[in-house]
Amino acid sequence: MAPPPSSAFDSSITLNINGDKHTLTVDHRTTLLDALRERLDLTGSKKGCDQGQCGACTVLLDGRRAVSCLQLAVAAEGRAITTVEGLSDEGQLHPVQQAFLDLDGYQCGYCTPGQICSAVAVIEEHAAGWPSAVTEDVRPEAGPPPLSAEEIRERMSGNLCRCSAYVSIVQAVARAAATVQAEPATAAPAGAEEAAA
């Protein structure tokens, strides 16, 4: 029996990436990572393990972190996608990007985009009072725990660094969190408004 026409496996989708809409036709099995890198030339997100285990492809979907190698592009339609390219604001680096730069939170740099996207979400999750596996008091009325090195390591544990720049990464996340908390009005991650609606 002849295989069905290729059009049966394709869809035209519109992706909202870093505030811009991109319409493209993709195979239903195309991952968000492959759509970003191969179709839209947004190569910040890296293909590491392609199995959702290393975190190099981490992006923000509606303000929450997601490994884009396990996310189908068709399932991301209608969601706000933020990649590392979309974190800076009119040439001004995001506090996480600046902290990684200042404190050498990278070595080869391959995992850095995923680390940075994950760290942005970690800071937001912590500020919202979300507990981690090492949070001692998880009662909502307890509020956010101190963002200790142990908390940061646990919250960032889904992002691997094969160069082992972990000490600098933890320091960078801590500095960025302090910077964000000190800002008078912290902007929510792209898509957070839509997710809350």
Backbone as a ProteinNet text record, in pm:
[ID]
protein_1_A
[PRIMARY]
MAPPPSSAFDSSITLNINGDKHTLTVDHRTTLLDALRERLDLTGSKKGCDQGQCGACTVLLDGRRAVSCLQLAVAAEGRAITTVEGLSDEGQLHPVQQAFLDLDGYQCGYCTPGQICSAVAVIEEHAAGWPSAVTEDVRPEAGPPPLSAEEIRERMSGNLCRCSAYVSIVQAVARAAATVQAEPATAAPAGAEEAAA
[TERTIARY]
84	0	88.9	53.1	131.6	111.9	217	201.7	108.2	38.2	-51.6	28.2	-35.6	36.9	99.7	212.5	285	201.5	107.1	24.2	-59.5	-84.5	-161	-82.4	48.5	132.9	180.1	132.6	176.9	64	103	8	73.2	-9.2	37.5	8.9	113.1	98	156.9	111.4	168.5	222.4	351.2	416.8	447.1	416	445.4	577	684.8	818.9	881.2	916	979.9	898.6	766.7	677.9	647.6	708.5	683.7	612.1	521.6	448.9	518.8	533.7	598.2	503.6	465.7	378.8	463.4	449.8	525	449.6	482.7	424	523.9	476.6	565.1	501.5	585.6	542.3	491.3	385.5	326.6	425.8	528.9	626.4	743.4	745	855.3	854.3	967.7	975.8	987.8	952.6	968.6	1115.1	1205.9	1348.7	1389.5	1347.1	1383.2	1319	1196.2	1132.4	1210.5	1252.6	1328.3	1461.8	1535.4	1671.7	1674.9	1600.8	1612.8	1522.8	1410	1315.6	1319.7	1352.4	1345.8	1482.2	1588.2	1725.6	1742.7	1666	1684.2	1767.9	1898.4	1989	2040.5	1984.8	2027.1	1998.6	1879.7	1844.8	1926.5	1993.6	2085.9	2026.7	2068.5	2029.4	2140.7	2114.1	2213.9	2185.7	2097.2	2067.5	1952.1	1864.1	1744	1650.2	1662.2	1577.7	1521	1534.6	1478.4	1555.5	1681.3	1755.6	1863.8	1907.6	2021.5	1982.4	1867.4	1821.2	1881.2	1965.9	2030.1	1929.5	1814	1713	1602.3	1620.8	1515.3	1473.5	1341.5	1280.4	1169.1	1107.7	993.5	866.3	769.2	637.4	538.2	477.6	387.1	453.8	583.5	658	710.3	679.3	726.9	827.4	928.6	1033.8	987.4	1040.6	1007.3	1126.5	1150.3	1255.1	1193.2	1244.9	1181.8	1204.2	1297.1	1318.5	1206.3	1128.3	1016.7	881.3	881.4	758.7	735.5	620	590.2	559.3	606.6	582	432.6	355.9	211.4	142	196	135.8	172.3	270.5	311.3	235.9	152.9	76.2	-17.1	-22.6	-108.6	-44.8	75.9	146.2	257.2	291	399.9	531.5	618	746.7	856.1	939.8	1054.2	1180.5	1270	1399.8	1503.9	1626.1	1731.9	1748	1718.4	1728.8	1627.9	1518.8	1413.3	1418.6	1522.8	1530.3	1580.1	1666	1717.8	1608.5	1621.3	1520.8	1588.6	1567.1	1625.3	1776.1	1844.4	1989.3	2039.2	1950.4	1987.1	1974.1	2082.9	2077.9	1984.1	1918	1837.1	1932.9	1889	1978.8	2045.4	1976.5	2037.5	2150.8	2127	2232.4	2353.5	2328.2	2437.6	2516.3	2446	2513.1	2597.8	2547	2625.8	2752.2	2739.4	2854.4	2954.8	2905.5	2993.6	3065.5	2997.5	3051.4	3100.2	3116.2	3162.4	3077.8	2947.5	2857.2	2850.8	2956.9	2964.7	3111.4	3134.8	3271	3264.2	3223.2	3212.4	3092.5	2990.7	2873.9	2760.6	2781.7	2678.4	2549.7	2560.9	2441.7	2388	2462.3	2429.8	2291.5	2245.9	2111.3	2002.6	2013.7	1916.7	1928.3	2051.1	2072.5	2008.5	2028.1	1975.9	1822.9	1762.3	1615.6	1561	1625.7	1581.9	1595.9	1707	1729.7	1626.1	1585.5	1480.7	1353.6	1317	1196.9	1214.9	1333.4	1360.5	1337	1387.2	1371	1223.8	1148.5	1004.7	930.2	963.2	898.1	924.8	1049.3	1084.9	1010.3	1007.5	938.9	789.4	732.4	590.2	563.3	669.7	652.6	646.3	682.4	680.2	790	758.3	862.7	941.5	1058.3	1137.8	1146.4	1219	1234.7	1314.1	1389.5	1468.9	1408.3	1293.9	1227.9	1175.6	1217.3	1178.4	1033	986.8	849.5	772.8	685.8	615.1	476.7	442.4	312.5	308.7	198.7	190.2	214.2	166.2	183.5	328.8	414.2	555.6	627.5	570.8	633.9	753.9	819.7	935.8	1048.4	1114.9	1230.5	1347.2	1449.3	1568.5	1622.3	1665.5	1718.8	1865.7	1885.3	2019.9	2083.4	2212	2281.6	2216.7	2172.5	2106.7	1976	1897.4	1773	1801.5	1901.2	1933.5	1978.7	2065.6	2113.1	1996.3	1904.9	1789.6	1701.2	1673.4	1583.4	1644.6	1776	1845.1	1891.6	1852.2	1908	1873.4	1776.1	1742.1	1831.4	1925.7	2016.6	2158.6	2214.3	2348.8	2452.5	2569.9	2683.6	2799.2	2834.3	2940.8	3078	3090.7	3217.5	3226.1	3116.8	3110	3132.8	3063.1	3070.1	2964.8	2925.8	2813.5	2832	2951.6	2973.7	2940.5	2989.2	2962.2	2816	2753.1	2611.6	2528.3	2554.7	2480	2499.9	2622.5	2649.7	2576.6	2572.7	2505.9	2355.3	2295.6	2151.5	2121.1	2204.4	2183.2	2194.5	2295.6	2311.3	2193.4	2152.5	2040.6	1912	1890.3	1770.7	1771	1886.2	1896.9	1872	1921.4	1900.9	1753.6	1688.4	1547.1	1462.7	1493.8	1417.8	1436	1550.9	1578.9	1513.2	1471.3	1407.6	1269.7	1229.4	1101.4	981.7	984.3	873.2	932	913.7	966.6	866.1	913	825.2	809.1	686.2	660.9	720.8	759.7	813.8	711.1	760.6	671.5	572.3	445.8	341.4	278.4	332	275.6	133.8	107.9	-25.3	-127.8	-89.5	-181.1	-204.3	-99.3	-112.2	-204.4	-202.3	-284.6	-430.1	-455.6	-594	-676.1
-117.7	0	124.6	221.3	344.5	429.8	497.9	584.7	700.5	753.7	867	988.3	1083	1201.1	1275.5	1338	1406.5	1514.7	1573.2	1679.6	1630	1499.4	1444.7	1452.4	1469.3	1475.1	1616.3	1714	1851.5	1940.3	2046.4	2148.4	2284.5	2383.5	2521.2	2576.1	2625.2	2675.8	2815.5	2887.9	3019.2	3013.6	3040.2	3038	3180.5	3211.7	3343.2	3330.8	3377.8	3360.6	3496.3	3520.8	3646.7	3768.2	3753.6	3863.5	3876.2	3793.7	3797.4	3670.9	3684.4	3568.9	3514	3382.6	3313.7	3204.3	3210.2	3108	3016.6	2886.5	2789.6	2659.3	2580.5	2447.8	2346.8	2263.4	2164.8	2027.1	1928.3	1791	1782.2	1708.2	1697.6	1648.8	1577.9	1522.4	1614.8	1732.5	1827.3	1881.2	1872.8	1927.7	2079.3	2142.3	2287.5	2324.2	2245.3	2272	2273.6	2173	2168.2	2282.4	2319.9	2433.3	2561.3	2580.3	2700.2	2705.5	2596.4	2595.4	2582.3	2486.4	2451.8	2534.6	2580.2	2652.8	2802.8	2846.6	2989.5	3050.8	2972	3019.6	3082.6	3037.2	3078.4	2968.2	2981.9	2873.2	2885.1	2976.3	2987.2	2859.1	2804.5	2677.9	2566.9	2488.4	2387.3	2247.3	2164.6	2023.4	1947.8	1902.3	1828.6	1680.3	1632.6	1488.8	1450.3	1545.9	1520.8	1422.7	1412.4	1321.5	1389.5	1519.8	1592.6	1577	1532.8	1505.2	1607.3	1688.5	1777.5	1923	1966	2102.5	2204.9	2166.3	2263.1	2333.4	2272.4	2328.8	2402.2	2430.2	2491.6	2626.7	2644	2771.4	2798.2	2913.7	2945.8	2937.6	2860.6	2852	2913.4	3024.5	3098.2	3127.8	3158.1	3195.6	3079.7	2956.6	2839.8	2764.8	2708.8	2641.7	2508.3	2479.8	2355.4	2314.7	2184.2	2135.5	2123.3	2202.3	2212.8	2090.2	2001.9	1880	1779	1794.6	1703	1767.1	1892.7	1967.5	1968.4	1921.5	1928.4	2072.4	2113	2250.2	2277.5	2180.1	2202	2223.7	2165.8	2182.3	2315.8	2385.9	2515.8	2631	2600.8	2707.2	2772	2904.3	2977.3	3006.6	2959.7	2984.5	3086.1	3160.4	3257.4	3185.2	3184.6	3115.5	3220.5	3203.3	3293.5	3210.2	3248	3183.3	3277.7	3231.9	3315.9	3444.5	3437.9	3557.5	3665	3625.4	3720.1	3773.6	3741.5	3785.9	3928.3	3973.7	4110.1	4209.1	4330	4433.1	4553.4	4570.4	4681.7	4693.3	4580.5	4579.6	4567.9	4578.9	4566.8	4419.6	4359.2	4219	4198.6	4083.7	4043.5	4027.4	4053.9	4037.5	3900.4	3795.4	3662.4	3656.8	3708.7	3710.3	3789.5	3904.5	3988.1	3917.2	3849.6	3778.4	3663	3590.4	3482.6	3539.7	3653.9	3717.9	3765.9	3833.1	3889.3	3783.1	3671.2	3570.4	3444.2	3451.5	3335.3	3211.5	3226.1	3113.8	3020.7	3012.9	2927.5	2896.9	2793	2768	2754.3	2638.8	2628.5	2707.6	2727.1	2806.3	2727.6	2598	2520.3	2511	2487.5	2472.8	2606.8	2714.9	2844.4	2896.6	2891.9	2942.2	2870.4	2738.5	2663.3	2694.6	2708.8	2745	2880.6	2976.8	3111.4	3111.5	3045.7	3039.2	2971.7	2863.9	2794.6	2884.9	2957.6	3046.1	3157.3	3210.9	3313.9	3257.5	3136	3073	3038.2	2992.4	2959.3	3081	3195.5	3317.7	3354.8	3341.7	3371.1	3271	3142.6	3039	3061.2	3094.1	3117.4	3237.9	3347	3468.3	3443.8	3351.1	3318.1	3223.6	3177.6	3091.4	2943.6	2903.7	2761.3	2689.9	2582.5	2508.2	2418.7	2375.5	2277	2151.2	2052.6	1927.8	1948.1	2057.3	2080.7	2188.5	2243.2	2344.5	2278.1	2330.8	2268.4	2295.3	2418.2	2452.7	2485.2	2394.2	2410.5	2472.7	2513.5	2578.1	2711.2	2740.4	2866.5	2989	2985.6	3101.9	3123.1	3023.2	3037.9	3130.5	3147.3	3233.1	3164.8	3236.3	3176.2	3150.4	3036.2	3010.4	3097.4	3112.8	3184.6	3113.2	3190.4	3130.7	3096.4	2990.3	2944.5	2871.2	2842.9	2765.7	2628.9	2569.6	2438.9	2447.9	2553.9	2574.4	2593.8	2675.1	2701.1	2573.1	2496.6	2370.9	2276.9	2264	2175.3	2225.8	2355	2411.5	2410.1	2414.6	2413	2272.3	2171.1	2037	1974.4	2025.9	1971.5	2022.4	2109.9	2164.7	2119	2040.8	1987.7	2076.8	2086.3	2157.3	2058.8	2018.1	1918.3	1975.5	2108.5	2171.3	2186.3	2162.4	2172.4	2314.4	2409.8	2549.1	2575.3	2471.8	2481	2586.7	2600.7	2699.3	2839.4	2872.7	3004.6	3020.3	2912.4	2918	2950.4	2883.4	2909.2	3054.2	3103.3	3242.1	3338.8	3308.1	3395.5	3400.3	3286.1	3283	3361.6	3344.7	3418	3568.7	3611.1	3754.7	3808	3735.3	3780	3788.8	3692	3695.2	3819.1	3852.5	3972.1	4098.1	4100.1	4215.1	4231	4120.4	4124	4168.9	4118	4156	4302.7	4358.7	4498.6	4594	4543.6	4629	4670.6	4797.9	4845.9	4772.6	4742.4	4670.7	4561.9	4438.5	4325.4	4284.7	4278.8	4235.7	4085	4038.7	3894.7	3840.6	3712.1	3655.5	3661.5	3668.2	3675.5	3562.3	3594.9	3492.6	3466.5	3519.7	3492	3547.3	3663.2	3721.7	3627.5	3570.1	3480.6	3354.9	3305.6	3182.3	3205.6	3325.4	3355	3375.5	3410.3	3439.2	3313.5
0	0	0	-79.1	-90.1	35	78.3	195	162.9	263.1	237.6	192.2	126.2	80.5	196.7	167.1	274.9	339.5	265.3	321.9	439.6	444.5	556.8	687.3	676.1	795.1	826.7	750.2	767.5	817.6	886.4	929.8	915.7	885.8	887.6	1027.4	1092.8	1229.6	1240.7	1341.2	1371.3	1512.5	1526	1655.7	1698.9	1824.9	1882.9	1957.9	1894.1	1950.3	1976.7	2101.1	2140.9	2095.8	2098.4	2063	1915.3	1831.5	1687.4	1644	1547.3	1496.3	1372	1369.4	1257.2	1208.6	1081.5	1023.9	936.9	958.5	879.6	872.3	772.7	757.1	810.4	902.3	964.4	961.7	960	981.7	1125.1	1147.4	1281.6	1386.3	1342.1	1436	1462.2	1403.4	1421.6	1564	1629.3	1764.7	1759	1869	1877.5	1858.8	1916	1901.2	1753.8	1677.9	1536.2	1458.2	1492.7	1425.4	1453.3	1579.1	1614.5	1540.4	1546.6	1493.2	1340.6	1288.3	1147.3	1056	1107.1	1022	1044.1	1167.5	1199.3	1230.6	1222.9	1248	1385.7	1483.1	1622.5	1688.2	1677.2	1715.5	1858.5	1937.8	2077.3	2154	2136.5	2202	2137.8	2219.4	2167.4	2175	2080.8	2082	2150.3	2272.2	2348.4	2340.2	2426	2430.5	2339.5	2305.4	2225.8	2295.3	2428.3	2506.1	2630.9	2642.3	2755.9	2885.1	2878.1	3000.4	3034	2935.4	2962.8	2984.2	2932.2	2951.4	2858	2763.4	2674.5	2584	2562.9	2472.8	2548.1	2675.7	2756.7	2700.5	2687.7	2649.8	2751.2	2740.9	2825.5	2742.1	2789.3	2726.9	2823.3	2782	2870.3	3003.5	2999.4	3119.1	3201.2	3162.3	3236.4	3151.2	3216	3140	3084.3	2966.1	2897.5	2812.3	2803.8	2715	2575.4	2482	2350.7	2263.5	2301.3	2222.2	2243.2	2350.2	2375.7	2346.6	2309.6	2281.2	2130.6	2086	1944.2	1904.9	1789	1742.3	1729.3	1680	1662.8	1796.8	1903.7	2036.2	2099.3	2042.2	2095.5	2030.4	1932.9	1866.5	1968.4	1965.3	2057.3	2191.5	2212.1	2338.4	2315.5	2419.1	2409.4	2435	2336	2343.2	2359	2459.2	2477	2472.4	2381.6	2372.5	2432.2	2441.6	2497.6	2416.8	2286.6	2202.2	2241.8	2306.7	2340.8	2482.7	2557.6	2697.3	2713.9	2624.2	2637.8	2599.5	2650.7	2626.6	2562.6	2431.7	2356.6	2378.8	2367.2	2381.1	2523.7	2620.7	2762.3	2802	2846.2	2886.2	3003.6	3005.2	3120.7	3238.8	3362.6	3478.1	3485.8	3442.2	3443.3	3341.2	3221.7	3120.4	3169.4	3231.3	3279.9	3389.5	3479.9	3589.3	3536.1	3437.1	3376.6	3312.6	3249	3185.4	3290.2	3393.7	3496.7	3578.8	3604.4	3696.1	3624.8	3493.5	3416.3	3444.7	3428.9	3450.4	3330.8	3256.5	3138.4	3111.3	3036.4	2987.9	2836.8	2786.7	2640.1	2589.6	2673	2636.7	2574.7	2551.1	2481.5	2562.8	2692	2775.8	2824.2	2802.6	2862.9	2826.5	2700.2	2671.9	2752.3	2762	2841.4	2989.4	3038.5	3179	3207.4	3118.1	3139.5	3137.8	3039.6	3035.5	3160.7	3203.2	3324	3446.2	3454.9	3569.7	3577.3	3462.2	3460.8	3524	3484.8	3540.4	3687.6	3725.8	3866.3	3954.6	3912.9	3993.1	4005.4	3896.5	3899.9	3988.9	3974	4054.7	4202.7	4234.8	4374.7	4429.8	4354	4399	4418.6	4340.2	4352.7	4469.8	4537.3	4653.4	4624.2	4502.4	4469.9	4546.7	4615.3	4688	4593.7	4640.2	4566.2	4652.6	4605.2	4680.6	4809.3	4819.3	4941	5031	4993.2	5075.8	5202.9	5317	5443.8	5479.8	5466.9	5504.1	5377	5335.5	5209.2	5225.9	5346.9	5367.2	5291.9	5222	5148	5235.2	5358.9	5447.1	5489.3	5467.6	5502.2	5404.6	5284.4	5184.5	5122.1	5031.8	4965.8	5065.1	5052.5	5138.8	5093.1	5175.6	5127.2	5003.2	4905.5	4782.8	4805.4	4882.1	4917.3	4799.7	4812.1	4709.2	4692.3	4802.3	4794.7	4716.4	4741.5	4667.1	4518.6	4487.1	4346.7	4278.1	4343.3	4282.4	4254.2	4349.3	4329.5	4215.5	4215.9	4115.4	3974.6	3965.5	3836	3796.9	3872.1	3852.7	3717.8	3646.7	3515.4	3403.6	3436.6	3336.5	3366.8	3276.6	3295	3228.1	3291.6	3234.4	3228.8	3109.4	3096.5	3129.3	3128.7	3168.8	3320	3389.7	3536.5	3587.1	3527.5	3573.1	3680.4	3754.1	3846.8	3955.6	4009	4116	4064.6	3945.8	3887.5	3848.4	3803.1	3767.4	3890.5	4000.9	4125.2	4169.2	4161.5	4198.6	4106.5	3978.5	3882	3907.2	3934.9	3962.4	4089.9	4192.5	4318.1	4295	4219.1	4192.4	4111.4	4009	3925.9	4007.4	4096.4	4181.6	4269.7	4325.8	4410	4327.8	4204.9	4116.7	4081.4	4046.3	4009	4127.7	4247.1	4366.3	4400.2	4365.2	4396.4	4297.6	4180.2	4080.8	4130.1	4105.2	4155.7	4096.6	3969.5	3906	3819.2	3862.4	3787.8	3682.5	3558.6	3449.7	3455.6	3434	3429	3301.3	3299.1	3176.3	3065.3	2942.4	2827.3	2830.2	2816	2812.9	2946.9	3055.4	3186.9	3198.1	3130.9	3137.7	3072.9	2956.1	2887.9	2968.7	3035.4	3114.3	3232.6	3289.6	3406.7	3368.3	3242	3197.6	3182.4
[MASK]
+++++++++++++++++++++++++++++++++++++++++++++++++++++++++++++++++++++++++++++++++++++++++++++++++++++++++++++++++++++++++++++++++++++++++++++++++++++++++++++++++++++++++++++++++++++++++++++++++++++

